[in-house]
Amino acid sequence: MRKVRDYDAELRALNDKARSLKAKRVEQLGQLVAATGADTLDAETLAGVLLDAIGSKDASAKEAWRAKGAGFFQRRGKKGGGAASIDGSDASAEPGGDAAGGSGATANG
């Protein structure tokens, strides 16, 4: 006889996992804001800067921002694992990867 699957329990487990992943991402983004010093900006200014970055069509500006961000994580990694505390990876991870949402996730939502 086949074992009966508990779909409700499986769905609850998936929802719990999704909630946990979302909370971890929010925490990492908060750590990133603090690590870059952007926490000194008021919320409206920070939101405006991010909205401008998302809406920018200038590919060269986006590449310059990505390179600057990658350099930030490389410097933080050399200072004793600072990048690892933000993105959960080690210093040998590829810069510009999915570090705290990465350069692509922030722009894509």
C-alpha atoms as one frame of an Amber mdcrd trajectory, in Angstrom:
protein
   0.000   0.000   0.000   1.224   3.500  -0.845   2.031   6.010   1.824  -0.411
   8.919   1.884   1.248  12.312   1.313   0.416  15.145   3.642   0.123  17.980
   1.133  -0.818  20.498   3.806   2.349  19.766   5.790   4.464  19.965   2.629
   2.870  23.297   1.711   3.451  24.665   5.226   7.103  23.565   5.046   7.542
  25.288   1.675   5.888  28.466   2.964   8.137  28.419   6.040  11.205  27.981
   3.821  10.120  30.856   1.547   9.474  33.099   4.573  12.900  32.211   5.985
  14.658  32.967   2.689  12.853  36.298   2.366  13.795  37.270   5.934  17.426
  36.339   5.254  17.458  38.466   2.097  15.973  41.465   3.909  18.580  41.088
   6.660  21.401  40.894   4.094  20.135  44.006   2.310  20.036  45.846   5.633
  23.602  44.754   6.350  24.654  45.957   2.912  23.083  49.365   3.484  24.889
  49.676   6.824  28.232  48.391   5.481  28.256  50.909   2.630  27.374  53.778
   4.952  24.084  54.373   3.166  22.299  54.092   6.499  23.319  57.715   7.109
  20.956  58.799   4.322  17.303  59.390   5.086  14.929  56.791   3.674  13.556
  59.093   0.962  17.032  59.908  -0.391  18.118  56.282  -0.380  14.906  55.240
  -2.128  15.406  57.970  -4.746  18.979  56.862  -5.445  17.900  53.247  -5.849
  14.977  54.177  -8.087  17.292  56.221 -10.312  19.686  53.273 -10.527  16.867
  50.912 -11.471  15.475  53.318 -14.067  18.854  54.109 -15.618  19.264  52.996
 -19.238  22.973  53.951 -19.272  24.810  50.630 -19.611  28.220  52.181 -19.004
  27.031  53.750 -15.738  25.571  50.423 -14.608  28.834  48.659 -15.422  30.781
  51.304 -13.492  28.459  50.808 -10.488  28.873  47.029 -10.747  32.670  47.317
 -10.858  32.668  49.705  -7.907  30.458  47.303  -5.948  32.690  44.351  -6.808
  35.692  46.337  -5.588  33.838  47.106  -2.366  33.280  43.401  -1.693  36.895
  42.555  -2.558  38.180  45.185  -0.101  35.762  43.999   2.578  36.923  40.407
   2.075  40.566  41.406   2.606  39.701  43.170   5.869  38.778  39.931   7.604
  35.674  38.494   6.000  33.507  41.609   5.951  31.917  40.588   2.668  31.204
  37.138   4.036  29.206  38.665   6.871  27.074  40.573   4.359  26.438  38.023
   1.632  27.013  34.726   3.416  29.821  33.708   1.063  33.555  33.475   1.539
  36.129  35.915   0.139  36.933  33.551  -2.737  33.433  33.924  -4.190  33.172
  35.654  -7.532  32.724  39.390  -7.039  29.569  40.574  -8.738  27.938  37.233
  -8.059  24.786  37.037  -5.993  26.108  38.990  -3.043  23.188  40.208  -1.027
  21.035  40.278  -4.033  23.973  41.027  -6.308  24.155  43.789  -8.838  21.476
  42.163 -10.978  18.898  41.315  -8.331  18.678  44.865  -7.047  18.043  46.214
 -10.536  15.519  43.493 -11.355  13.504  43.720  -8.157
